[in-house]
Amino acid sequence: MDKKMIQMVAVGAIILVVGIVLGMYFSKPASEYTAPAATSTPSVGTGTPAPSAPVTVTPAPAPKATTGTALTRAEAYRYYSGKSLYTSLQDCVGFPMNFIFRVGTKMMVENASNVTANMVFWDKTYAIPGKGFQIITVDHAGVYDAMCNSKISLKLQVSPQ
């Protein structure tokens, strides 16, 4: 082959590769590029799974505290975040926001803001202080919106044991 033909084949191959990469990039759902947004219409006990990919976990035994009876923030974070049982509230919006659990699963909810987050899970209310955390046991089967200061903060899909 002559030099001009080799250049045309090389340019064609580059265009093909760029086209494939761009096609793969734009074929992903929008939820893979952005964090889920909070919904402004609260509805406790109902809801549909949000567009972002949920995290699926199974119950695990809680870790033993190394000092006293309560876990430190570092111990709890190391345990729960390593098992995808962790969410961080930023202005009452959970990151990640969507979870799939089994009844009996424990999760860590950390309040990253400076104000108290009043979390409502089913029939229980937890006042999580600013820069504090709470370990919550998921004890009701169904699809739920967990509320924080009257906003939907988490979406939970909980299956029976």
Phi and psi in degrees as a GROMACS rama.xvg file:
@    title "Ramachandran Plot"
@    xaxis  label "Phi"
@    yaxis  label "Psi"
@TYPE xy
-86.823  169.295  ASP-2
-62.0877  -38.0564  LYS-3
-65.6466  -40.4142  LYS-4
-65.2888  -40.7132  MET-5
-63.8631  -40.7883  ILE-6
-63.6741  -40.7811  GLN-7
-65.9122  -40.1952  MET-8
-65.8795  -42.065  VAL-9
-63.1661  -44.5255  ALA-10
-63.7184  -41.8888  VAL-11
-61.8982  -41.4956  GLY-12
-64.9875  -41.3541  ALA-13
-63.4139  -43.5377  ILE-14
-63.4345  -39.9932  ILE-15
-63.3945  -45.6701  LEU-16
-63.723  -44.5444  VAL-17
-61.7697  -41.5005  VAL-18
-62.1523  -42.2933  GLY-19
-64.7874  -44.8884  ILE-20
-62.2576  -45.3226  VAL-21
-65.1874  -38.3123  LEU-22
-62.7776  -42.3198  GLY-23
-66.1729  -39.3836  MET-24
-63.5519  -47.4146  TYR-25
-80.973  -8.14175  PHE-26
-87.1897  -8.54604  SER-27
-72.8251  146.635  LYS-28
-64.0476  151.79  PRO-29
-61.0211  -26.6835  ALA-30
-65.1185  -18.7585  SER-31
-78.9994  -11.8372  GLU-32
-104.162  -21.629  TYR-33
-129.03  154.698  THR-34
-73.9469  147.076  ALA-35
-63.6006  140.747  PRO-36
-92.9951  150.586  ALA-37
-73.8336  146.717  ALA-38
-92.1457  141.929  THR-39
-89.5512  -5.33811  SER-40
-105.042  101.076  THR-41
-74.2131  140.512  PRO-42
-152.488  100.238  SER-43
-72.9394  133.713  VAL-44
86.4552  -4.85203  GLY-45
-131.615  169.016  THR-46
144.687  167.802  GLY-47
-120.756  155.04  THR-48
-57.9688  137.913  PRO-49
-73.7486  164.719  ALA-50
-68.8206  -19.3103  PRO-51
-75.9819  154.433  SER-52
-67.6462  124.382  ALA-53
-75.5683  159.814  PRO-54
-98.8651  125.215  VAL-55
-102.113  127.176  THR-56
-139.067  162.468  VAL-57
-118.85  156.741  THR-58
-59.8181  143.975  PRO-59
-133.824  149.371  ALA-60
-65.415  143.585  PRO-61
-68.6919  147.425  ALA-62
-71.9519  155.834  PRO-63
-81.295  134.651  LYS-64
-69.3454  140.239  ALA-65
-86.3376  -20.8516  THR-66
-134.567  123.88  THR-67
65.8436  -152.445  GLY-68
-104.344  -13.3058  THR-69
-108.614  147.652  ALA-70
-79.3504  144.203  LEU-71
-76.6335  166.93  THR-72
-60.3518  -42.5247  ARG-73
-63.6309  -43.1773  ALA-74
-64.6255  -45.7594  GLU-75
-63.5998  -44.9403  ALA-76
-61.8489  -45.2494  TYR-77
-59.5802  -43.1613  ARG-78
-71.7417  -55.3194  TYR-79
-74.3007  -37.3459  TYR-80
-69.664  -31.2765  SER-81
-68.8102  -16.3861  GLY-82
-113.937  16.3113  LYS-83
57.4456  36.0016  SER-84
-114.437  34.2279  LEU-85
-132.783  140.261  TYR-86
-140.517  147.239  THR-87
-112.76  127.326  SER-88
-89.5929  124.967  LEU-89
-122.754  108.256  GLN-90
54.2331  43.7283  ASP-91
66.9223  21.0256  CYS-92
-116.005  124.762  VAL-93
-78.8496  139.265  GLY-94
-129.231  107.556  PHE-95
-71.3605  165.498  PRO-96
-104.771  -27.2933  MET-97
-110.732  133.081  ASN-98
-137.45  149.264  PHE-99
-122.328  121.547  ILE-100
-128.197  171.882  PHE-101
-109.136  152.597  ARG-102
-56.2565  135.77  VAL-103
100.441  -8.96618  GLY-104
-70.8302  140.427  THR-105
-104.868  142.73  LYS-106
-136.022  155.705  MET-107
-101.647  126.858  MET-108
-114.233  117.211  VAL-109
-109.125  133.848  GLU-110
-94.7639  107.547  ASN-111
-84.5347  -9.76386  ALA-112
-88.1185  177.559  SER-113
-92.5434  -7.60761  ASN-114
-107.835  157.039  VAL-115
-65.1999  134.725  THR-116
-104.426  116.613  ALA-117
-91.5217  97.9458  ASN-118
-91.1738  133.23  MET-119
-114.469  113.708  VAL-120
-112.552  110.969  PHE-121
56.4121  -111.437  TRP-122
-106.795  11.7402  ASP-123
-114.86  141.498  LYS-124
-116.126  133.449  THR-125
-119.769  126.58  TYR-126
-95.6896  103.763  ALA-127
-97.2626  113.642  ILE-128
-65.698  158.948  PRO-129
-54.9504  135.124  GLY-130
61.8752  21.718  LYS-131
-111.162  -177.696  GLY-132
-145.907  165.388  PHE-133
-143.531  136.69  GLN-134
-93.5999  124.009  ILE-135
-119.403  134.145  ILE-136
-94.0024  126.049  THR-137
-82.2111  106.604  VAL-138
-122.317  15.6352  ASP-139
-132.304  131.095  HIS-140
-79.2162  148.036  ALA-141
135.034  -171.759  GLY-142
-109.896  124.848  VAL-143
-133.074  151.564  TYR-144
-107.371  117.187  ASP-145
-83.1141  132.607  ALA-146
-100.987  147.415  MET-147
-137.925  116.053  CYS-148
47.9803  46.1119  ASN-149
70.1935  16.8406  SER-150
-120.751  148.707  LYS-151
-71.1357  123.014  ILE-152
-113.206  -31.232  SER-153
-139.309  149.626  LEU-154
-118.267  121.974  LYS-155
-118.831  131.742  LEU-156
-115.796  113.919  GLN-157
-118.586  123.051  VAL-158
-98.3664  152.569  SER-159
-66.2373  165.881  PRO-160
